[in-house]
Amino acid sequence: MSIKIKSVSQLGQVAMVVRRDQSLDQETAGLLSGCGSTFISRFEHGKESSEIGRVLSLLEQLGVEVKVTVPKNLSPKAHKKLLNLGLIQALSSPPTRAFE
């Protein structure tokens, strides 16, 4: 299932639903992910300043995959940069940008 997330609050709610579905309390999820139960509580309730590394660690432990969709009109230079960083795989041909 794919869910479009627009806020920390929404992402926290997803984490809470998945955690509860796995019959994990916040303390156990915290121990498994290396995050404390206080952090998990604050994140699940939408704390805007939640540390991204800890959020990603928790989501990974819960089996929630995070993906980023980049704009379709990405320049060839930006595409090459992502390729060089190993963040994307090579396409048969790099994207071209149509200019009108």
SVG drawing of the C-alpha trace seen along z (x, -y; Angstrom):
<svg xmlns="http://www.w3.org/2000/svg" viewBox="-4 -28 33 36">
<polyline fill="none" stroke="black" stroke-width="0.4" points="0.0,0.0 1.3,-3.5 0.3,-6.6 1.1,-10.1 2.4,-11.9 2.1,-15.7 3.1,-16.3 5.1,-14.9 1.7,-14.3 0.5,-12.0 3.8,-10.1 3.6,-9.7 0.0,-8.4 1.1,-5.8 3.9,-4.7 1.4,-4.4 -1.1,-2.3 1.6,0.0 3.2,0.3 -0.1,1.2 -1.0,3.6 2.2,5.5 1.1,5.5 4.1,3.4 3.9,0.9 6.0,-2.3 8.6,-1.0 9.2,2.3 9.3,0.4 11.8,-1.9 14.0,0.9 13.9,2.6 14.6,-0.6 17.1,-2.3 14.7,-5.2 13.1,-5.9 9.4,-5.6 9.3,-9.4 10.7,-10.0 8.1,-7.6 5.3,-9.2 6.2,-12.7 6.8,-11.6 3.5,-9.7 1.7,-12.9 3.3,-15.0 6.3,-16.7 7.6,-18.8 11.3,-18.7 11.6,-14.9 15.0,-13.8 14.9,-12.3 17.5,-9.7 15.6,-8.3 12.3,-8.5 13.9,-6.5 15.3,-3.9 11.9,-3.5 10.1,-3.2 12.6,-0.6 12.1,1.5 8.4,1.3 8.8,2.4 7.6,-0.9 9.5,-1.7 10.1,-5.4 10.4,-6.5 11.0,-9.8 9.5,-10.8 11.6,-13.4 10.1,-15.7 9.7,-14.2 11.4,-17.1 14.7,-16.6 17.6,-18.0 20.2,-15.7 22.8,-17.2 20.7,-16.5 20.0,-13.0 23.7,-12.3 24.4,-13.6 21.8,-11.2 23.3,-8.4 26.9,-9.2 25.7,-9.2 24.3,-5.7 20.7,-6.8 19.3,-5.7 20.1,-3.1 21.1,-3.9 18.4,-4.3 18.8,-3.4 19.0,-7.1 19.1,-10.1 16.0,-12.2 15.7,-15.2 14.1,-18.4 11.7,-19.9 12.1,-23.6 9.4,-25.6"/>
</svg>
